[in-house]
Amino acid sequence: MSFDVAEHQMMGVIGPNGSGKTTVLNMISGALKPTEGRISMRGRNISDLPAQKIAREGVGRTFQLVRLLPGLTVLENVIAGAVYGHRRRWGREAEDFAHGVLDRVGMDAMSHAPISSLTYIDQKRVELARTLAGEPQVLLLDEWLAGLNPTELETGIELIHALREEGRTVVLVEHVMDAIRSLCDRCVVMSSGTKIAEGSPDEVLSDTNVIRAYLGDDDA
């Protein structure tokens, strides 16, 4: 399994359930350590660094299941990202920056709301804002669109499209193929822990090996 992500590129990682997509993100972010090989960021080997140091190096991520601090407000959650991220801010600077990031995801009006009062998509927005508050150089999105209804899905795709327009470097694990087609520059396809295809979204989604991985030999 090997792939490169160019700066300012949005790379999709797709594949059937259980193919190893989240494991790849866990290794990039330091939640898991690779047993062999290496993970490099701008030429530096980050494979052996702990997760908090990888975050300081500029890797930020969201999770399949939203991970927020339930005892804090929306604003306080995002301030935490500003304090502990790639570029660290403190005090009033962190608070002002957090307000700005919340405004970008459409959540600043609810900055003082408790997390428990939020809808699912609003919790996802806050988690994205918290990650962006750390100003990551590489952003990992793990099925960020999962669980959204059609209206929310449209909003979510628009938010990710805005990240693309900003020129951010993003690795996007996703099952929503419309999002993959419209957002990603390139895609890696995984099956059983192995890369089976790489190329543009149209190229990989028409690849016979990819169709077989999703549908099985009988239907490919």
C-alpha atoms as a printed R data frame, in Angstrom:
    type eleno elety resid chain resno       x       y       z
1   ATOM     1    CA   MET     A     1   0.000   0.000   0.000
2   ATOM     2    CA   SER     A     2   1.634   3.215  -1.156
3   ATOM     3    CA   PHE     A     3   0.400   6.580  -2.379
4   ATOM     4    CA   ASP     A     4   1.440  10.225  -2.435
5   ATOM     5    CA   VAL     A     5  -0.711  13.277  -1.849
6   ATOM     6    CA   ALA     A     6   0.447  16.451  -3.572
7   ATOM     7    CA   GLU     A     7   0.149  19.769  -1.789
8   ATOM     8    CA   HIS     A     8  -3.232  21.469  -2.373
9   ATOM     9    CA   GLN     A     9  -4.668  18.183  -3.681
10  ATOM    10    CA   MET     A    10  -7.813  16.435  -2.495
11  ATOM    11    CA   MET     A    11  -7.160  12.689  -2.482
12  ATOM    12    CA   GLY     A    12 -10.043  10.261  -2.061
13  ATOM    13    CA   VAL     A    13  -9.566   6.907  -0.362
14  ATOM    14    CA   ILE     A    14 -12.426   4.557  -1.171
15  ATOM    15    CA   GLY     A    15 -13.222   0.871  -0.956
16  ATOM    16    CA   PRO     A    16 -15.696  -1.610   0.525
17  ATOM    17    CA   ASN     A    17 -16.308  -1.744   4.271
18  ATOM    18    CA   GLY     A    18 -13.400  -3.357   6.070
19  ATOM    19    CA   SER     A    19 -10.884  -2.607   3.333
20  ATOM    20    CA   GLY     A    20  -8.560  -0.673   5.648
21  ATOM    21    CA   LYS     A    21  -9.386   2.958   4.846
22  ATOM    22    CA   THR     A    22  -9.731   4.163   8.428
23  ATOM    23    CA   THR     A    23  -6.659   2.148   9.404
24  ATOM    24    CA   VAL     A    24  -4.674   4.191   6.884
25  ATOM    25    CA   LEU     A    25  -5.899   7.435   8.455
26  ATOM    26    CA   ASN     A    26  -5.145   6.065  11.922
27  ATOM    27    CA   MET     A    27  -1.562   5.391  10.871
28  ATOM    28    CA   ILE     A    28  -1.111   8.789   9.224
29  ATOM    29    CA   SER     A    29  -2.431  10.551  12.338
30  ATOM    30    CA   GLY     A    30  -0.454   8.417  14.789
31  ATOM    31    CA   ALA     A    31  -3.344   6.547  16.392
32  ATOM    32    CA   LEU     A    32  -1.748   3.347  15.059
33  ATOM    33    CA   LYS     A    33   1.889   2.657  14.219
34  ATOM    34    CA   PRO     A    34   2.851   0.924  10.960
35  ATOM    35    CA   THR     A    35   4.621  -2.411  11.400
36  ATOM    36    CA   GLU     A    36   6.683  -1.715   8.288
37  ATOM    37    CA   GLY     A    37   7.165   1.005   5.712
38  ATOM    38    CA   ARG     A    38   7.115   4.712   6.455
39  ATOM    39    CA   ILE     A    39   4.846   7.733   6.428
40  ATOM    40    CA   SER     A    40   6.469  10.964   5.326
41  ATOM    41    CA   MET     A    41   5.283  14.545   5.394
42  ATOM    42    CA   ARG     A    42   7.243  17.036   3.325
43  ATOM    43    CA   GLY     A    43  10.194  14.669   3.334
44  ATOM    44    CA   ARG     A    44  10.212  14.029   7.078
45  ATOM    45    CA   ASN     A    45   9.489  10.556   8.439
46  ATOM    46    CA   ILE     A    46   6.628  10.883  10.944
47  ATOM    47    CA   SER     A    47   5.946   7.155  11.323
48  ATOM    48    CA   ASP     A    48   7.299   6.878  14.868
49  ATOM    49    CA   LEU     A    49   5.989  10.162  16.246
50  ATOM    50    CA   PRO     A    50   3.188  10.108  18.848
51  ATOM    51    CA   ALA     A    51  -0.200  11.415  17.743
52  ATOM    52    CA   GLN     A    52   0.145  14.760  19.529
53  ATOM    53    CA   LYS     A    53   3.443  15.485  17.791
54  ATOM    54    CA   ILE     A    54   2.010  14.510  14.422
55  ATOM    55    CA   ALA     A    55  -0.780  17.022  15.082
56  ATOM    56    CA   ARG     A    56   1.849  19.651  15.849
57  ATOM    57    CA   GLU     A    57   3.577  18.760  12.587
58  ATOM    58    CA   GLY     A    58   0.368  19.768  10.810
59  ATOM    59    CA   VAL     A    59  -1.890  16.723  10.469
60  ATOM    60    CA   GLY     A    60  -5.497  17.251  11.563
61  ATOM    61    CA   ARG     A    61  -8.414  14.856  11.345
62  ATOM    62    CA   THR     A    62 -12.075  14.218  11.931
63  ATOM    63    CA   PHE     A    63 -13.574  10.843  12.857
64  ATOM    64    CA   GLN     A    64 -16.338   8.534  11.637
65  ATOM    65    CA   LEU     A    65 -18.074   9.009  14.979
66  ATOM    66    CA   VAL     A    66 -17.939  12.631  16.081
67  ATOM    67    CA   ARG     A    67 -15.520  13.188  18.955
68  ATOM    68    CA   LEU     A    68 -16.298  16.381  20.832
69  ATOM    69    CA   LEU     A    69 -15.898  17.419  24.462
70  ATOM    70    CA   PRO     A    70 -19.505  17.174  25.697
71  ATOM    71    CA   GLY     A    71 -18.973  19.253  28.836
72  ATOM    72    CA   LEU     A    72 -17.821  22.283  26.847
73  ATOM    73    CA   THR     A    73 -19.623  24.763  24.639
74  ATOM    74    CA   VAL     A    74 -19.266  24.957  20.875
75  ATOM    75    CA   LEU     A    75 -16.747  27.797  21.200
76  ATOM    76    CA   GLU     A    76 -14.727  26.060  23.903
77  ATOM    77    CA   ASN     A    77 -14.390  22.939  21.753
78  ATOM    78    CA   VAL     A    78 -12.995  24.984  18.879
79  ATOM    79    CA   ILE     A    79 -10.675  26.964  21.154
80  ATOM    80    CA   ALA     A    80  -9.201  23.606  22.196
81  ATOM    81    CA   GLY     A    81  -8.278  23.022  18.561
82  ATOM    82    CA   ALA     A    82  -6.626  26.435  18.345
83  ATOM    83    CA   VAL     A    83  -4.600  25.809  21.511
84  ATOM    84    CA   TYR     A    84  -3.397  22.290  20.723
85  ATOM    85    CA   GLY     A    85  -3.113  22.285  16.929
86  ATOM    86    CA   HIS     A    86  -0.311  22.895  14.436
87  ATOM    87    CA   ARG     A    87  -0.193  26.624  15.101
88  ATOM    88    CA   ARG     A    88  -0.907  27.261  18.765
89  ATOM    89    CA   ARG     A    89  -2.886  30.267  19.933
90  ATOM    90    CA   TRP     A    90  -3.732  31.404  23.437
91  ATOM    91    CA   GLY     A    91  -6.219  33.592  25.267
92  ATOM    92    CA   ARG     A    92  -8.093  36.228  23.304
93  ATOM    93    CA   GLU     A    93  -6.237  35.378  20.098
94  ATOM    94    CA   ALA     A    94  -7.458  31.771  20.321
95  ATOM    95    CA   GLU     A    95 -11.018  32.893  21.069
96  ATOM    96    CA   ASP     A    96 -11.135  35.368  18.185
97  ATOM    97    CA   PHE     A    97  -9.682  32.813  15.789
98  ATOM    98    CA   ALA     A    98 -12.195  30.190  16.957
99  ATOM    99    CA   HIS     A    99 -15.065  32.595  16.251
100 ATOM   100    CA   GLY     A   100 -13.707  33.111  12.742
101 ATOM   101    CA   VAL     A   101 -13.494  29.392  12.034
102 ATOM   102    CA   LEU     A   102 -16.997  28.815  13.402
103 ATOM   103    CA   ASP     A   103 -18.289  31.531  11.100
104 ATOM   104    CA   ARG     A   104 -16.723  29.729   8.120
105 ATOM   105    CA   VAL     A   105 -18.694  26.561   8.882
106 ATOM   106    CA   GLY     A   106 -21.896  28.454   9.690
107 ATOM   107    CA   MET     A   107 -21.863  27.825  13.449
108 ATOM   108    CA   ASP     A   108 -20.729  31.076  15.079
109 ATOM   109    CA   ALA     A   109 -24.297  32.043  16.011
110 ATOM   110    CA   MET     A   110 -24.349  28.945  18.251
111 ATOM   111    CA   SER     A   111 -20.899  29.466  19.753
112 ATOM   112    CA   HIS     A   112 -22.170  29.446  23.339
113 ATOM   113    CA   ALA     A   113 -24.515  26.474  22.923
114 ATOM   114    CA   PRO     A   114 -23.759  23.206  24.718
115 ATOM   115    CA   ILE     A   115 -22.677  20.360  22.477
116 ATOM   116    CA   SER     A   116 -25.599  18.243  23.707
117 ATOM   117    CA   SER     A   117 -28.083  20.660  22.107
118 ATOM   118    CA   LEU     A   118 -26.716  20.277  18.572
119 ATOM   119    CA   THR     A   119 -28.048  18.257  15.666
120 ATOM   120    CA   TYR     A   120 -25.762  15.633  14.160
121 ATOM   121    CA   ILE     A   121 -24.630  17.768  11.228
122 ATOM   122    CA   ASP     A   122 -23.973  20.698  13.544
123 ATOM   123    CA   GLN     A   123 -21.804  18.462  15.714
124 ATOM   124    CA   LYS     A   124 -19.907  17.508  12.558
125 ATOM   125    CA   ARG     A   125 -19.494  21.182  11.696
126 ATOM   126    CA   VAL     A   126 -18.065  21.879  15.132
127 ATOM   127    CA   GLU     A   127 -15.645  18.965  14.860
128 ATOM   128    CA   LEU     A   128 -14.522  20.253  11.464
129 ATOM   129    CA   ALA     A   129 -14.126  23.759  12.892
130 ATOM   130    CA   ARG     A   130 -12.078  22.426  15.810
131 ATOM   131    CA   THR     A   131  -9.777  20.623  13.382
132 ATOM   132    CA   LEU     A   132  -9.426  23.690  11.150
133 ATOM   133    CA   ALA     A   133  -8.669  25.849  14.194
134 ATOM   134    CA   GLY     A   134  -5.363  24.014  14.487
135 ATOM   135    CA   GLU     A   135  -4.489  25.157  10.939
136 ATOM   136    CA   PRO     A   136  -3.467  21.702   9.711
137 ATOM   137    CA   GLN     A   137  -1.306  21.421   6.629
138 ATOM   138    CA   VAL     A   138  -2.928  18.067   5.843
139 ATOM   139    CA   LEU     A   139  -6.575  17.433   6.707
140 ATOM   140    CA   LEU     A   140  -7.901  13.878   7.092
141 ATOM   141    CA   LEU     A   141 -11.687  13.510   6.778
142 ATOM   142    CA   ASP     A   142 -12.974  10.074   7.791
143 ATOM   143    CA   GLU     A   143 -16.447   9.531   6.297
144 ATOM   144    CA   TRP     A   144 -17.424  13.056   7.250
145 ATOM   145    CA   LEU     A   145 -20.603  12.838   5.168
146 ATOM   146    CA   ALA     A   146 -21.827   9.580   6.727
147 ATOM   147    CA   GLY     A   147 -25.228   9.636   8.415
148 ATOM   148    CA   LEU     A   148 -26.470  12.849   6.798
149 ATOM   149    CA   ASN     A   149 -29.879  13.213   5.168
150 ATOM   150    CA   PRO     A   150 -30.031  14.523   1.563
151 ATOM   151    CA   THR     A   151 -30.327  18.186   2.591
152 ATOM   152    CA   GLU     A   152 -27.508  17.883   5.119
153 ATOM   153    CA   LEU     A   153 -25.431  15.984   2.574
154 ATOM   154    CA   GLU     A   154 -25.668  18.886   0.152
155 ATOM   155    CA   THR     A   155 -24.535  21.264   2.898
156 ATOM   156    CA   GLY     A   156 -21.676  18.952   3.827
157 ATOM   157    CA   ILE     A   157 -20.424  18.682   0.249
158 ATOM   158    CA   GLU     A   158 -20.510  22.475  -0.036
159 ATOM   159    CA   LEU     A   159 -18.359  22.782   3.099
160 ATOM   160    CA   ILE     A   160 -15.790  20.324   1.768
161 ATOM   161    CA   HIS     A   161 -15.865  22.037  -1.628
162 ATOM   162    CA   ALA     A   162 -14.966  25.295   0.148
163 ATOM   163    CA   LEU     A   163 -11.910  23.546   1.605
164 ATOM   164    CA   ARG     A   164 -10.926  22.529  -1.917
165 ATOM   165    CA   GLU     A   165 -11.335  26.100  -3.151
166 ATOM   166    CA   GLU     A   166  -9.030  27.270  -0.342
167 ATOM   167    CA   GLY     A   167  -6.342  24.986  -1.743
168 ATOM   168    CA   ARG     A   168  -6.136  22.744   1.296
169 ATOM   169    CA   THR     A   169  -4.425  19.373   1.188
170 ATOM   170    CA   VAL     A   170  -7.089  16.800   2.075
171 ATOM   171    CA   VAL     A   171  -7.297  13.021   2.334
172 ATOM   172    CA   LEU     A   172 -10.983  12.114   2.108
173 ATOM   173    CA   VAL     A   173 -12.272   8.676   3.109
174 ATOM   174    CA   GLU     A   174 -15.810   8.489   1.800
175 ATOM   175    CA   HIS     A   175 -18.577   6.182   0.568
176 ATOM   176    CA   VAL     A   176 -20.626   8.913  -1.132
177 ATOM   177    CA   MET     A   177 -19.526   8.517  -4.739
178 ATOM   178    CA   ASP     A   178 -21.139  11.772  -5.907
179 ATOM   179    CA   ALA     A   179 -18.895  13.562  -3.430
180 ATOM   180    CA   ILE     A   180 -15.841  11.638  -4.592
181 ATOM   181    CA   ARG     A   181 -16.538  12.528  -8.231
182 ATOM   182    CA   SER     A   182 -17.164  16.221  -7.569
183 ATOM   183    CA   LEU     A   183 -14.485  16.877  -4.943
184 ATOM   184    CA   CYS     A   184 -11.428  14.694  -5.501
185 ATOM   185    CA   ASP     A   185  -8.495  15.258  -7.827
186 ATOM   186    CA   ARG     A   186  -7.328  11.668  -7.477
187 ATOM   187    CA   CYS     A   187  -8.459   8.493  -5.718
188 ATOM   188    CA   VAL     A   188  -6.907   5.422  -4.194
189 ATOM   189    CA   VAL     A   189  -9.103   2.329  -4.021
190 ATOM   190    CA   MET     A   190  -8.490  -0.276  -1.316
191 ATOM   191    CA   SER     A   191  -9.667  -3.845  -0.886
192 ATOM   192    CA   SER     A   192  -8.603  -6.137   1.975
193 ATOM   193    CA   GLY     A   193  -5.801  -3.802   2.995
194 ATOM   194    CA   THR     A   194  -4.347  -3.537  -0.512
195 ATOM   195    CA   LYS     A   195  -4.383  -0.757  -3.084
196 ATOM   196    CA   ILE     A   196  -6.141  -2.062  -6.184
197 ATOM   197    CA   ALA     A   197  -6.415   1.145  -8.217
198 ATOM   198    CA   GLU     A   198  -5.279   4.754  -8.319
199 ATOM   199    CA   GLY     A   199  -6.178   7.576 -10.674
200 ATOM   200    CA   SER     A   200  -8.857  10.166 -11.327
201 ATOM   201    CA   PRO     A   201 -12.327   9.441  -9.890
202 ATOM   202    CA   ASP     A   202 -13.702   8.550 -13.322
203 ATOM   203    CA   GLU     A   203 -10.764   6.241 -14.029
204 ATOM   204    CA   VAL     A   204 -10.946   4.261 -10.807
205 ATOM   205    CA   LEU     A   205 -14.735   4.025 -10.667
206 ATOM   206    CA   SER     A   206 -14.777   2.419 -14.107
207 ATOM   207    CA   ASP     A   207 -11.905   0.037 -13.300
208 ATOM   208    CA   THR     A   208 -12.892  -3.634 -13.529
209 ATOM   209    CA   ASN     A   209 -10.999  -4.529 -10.339
210 ATOM   210    CA   VAL     A   210 -12.825  -1.792  -8.439
211 ATOM   211    CA   ILE     A   211 -16.234  -2.894  -9.722
212 ATOM   212    CA   ARG     A   212 -15.399  -6.469  -8.753
213 ATOM   213    CA   ALA     A   213 -14.333  -5.387  -5.245
214 ATOM   214    CA   TYR     A   214 -17.661  -3.628  -4.697
215 ATOM   215    CA   LEU     A   215 -20.026  -6.026  -6.464
216 ATOM   216    CA   GLY     A   216 -18.244  -9.380  -6.459
217 ATOM   217    CA   ASP     A   217 -17.078 -11.542  -9.347
218 ATOM   218    CA   ASP     A   218 -20.573 -12.597 -10.419
219 ATOM   219    CA   ASP     A   219 -21.779  -9.029 -10.979
220 ATOM   220    CA   ALA     A   220 -18.570  -7.380 -12.207
